[in-house]
């Protein structure tokens, strides 16, 4: 099996950009399939001239998906949305989009398909539309391409992430740091560069086909512990206070009217349930990857939230 070209759907997004960088470093030709190619301009510098090329693609248009896949030996689906707006719905992106990609890969004879989902993805047994769509998306992928590899990361962090940057912004502005419910739900944050490295490792190893990998960092935290960690990193001394999930969902309801809501109701459920790698699940170890600790990365991009900014010489070590 020889892979020379990889199509990355969602290559202009947070996880997708890291995927493109990792795959370009492996020497692959990269085709970035995105709705707005201009958003991928900056990531094109991750490779040599002509190595990374964007192509306008709409998941609701099967012809454009087929064109993006044509000529590639491998495909990575890193598409995803955190809130619904207009025609960008969980069902259309996470489920029907995945189904269209899988069908195009099968029709084009693509050798490998890697799908990025998330820990906790569940098609049945949940009323949360985000979680359910992730589970149904996995089913759509496997139904159309049965040897696909699925990556299920926990909360992904790195520069420009939504989670830690949002927490730090709240910590810098609010008189206290709120957490959903008791804050005792567990989470295993994983560095975006490690998730990208996992995708690259999977494509190097044919035996990883038809496998689900759950990807978590080296340490499990409670959300209350993560809030305290963020406060430490940015040098803020504020209390961590639990807010009833119902009240946070009410705030999320009103926030959803904003162009880019800082909080949505569907995400509150994720912060009140455990999001960790299951015992015995295939993970980084099977791919020969040692995951990076959050403490090693967070100071590199959350320092801008310190009192006095990132050049504050009295920031915590």
Secondary structure, 3 states (H helix, E strand, C coil): CCCCEEEEECCCCHHHHHHHHHHHHCCCEEEEEECCHHHHCHHHHHCCCCCEEEEECCCCCHHHHHHHHCCCCEEEECCCCCCCECCECHHHHHHHHHHHHHHHHHHHCCCEEEEECCCCCCCCCCCCHHHHHHHHHHHHHHHHCCCCEEEEECCEECCCCCHHHHHHHHHHHCCCEEEECCCCCEECCEEHHHHHHHHHHHHHCHHHCCCEEEECCCCCEEHHHHHHHHHHHCCCCCCEEEECHHHHHHHHHHHCCCCCCCCCHHHHHHCCCCECCCCCCECHHHHCCCCCCHHHHHHHHHHHHCCCCCCCCCCCC
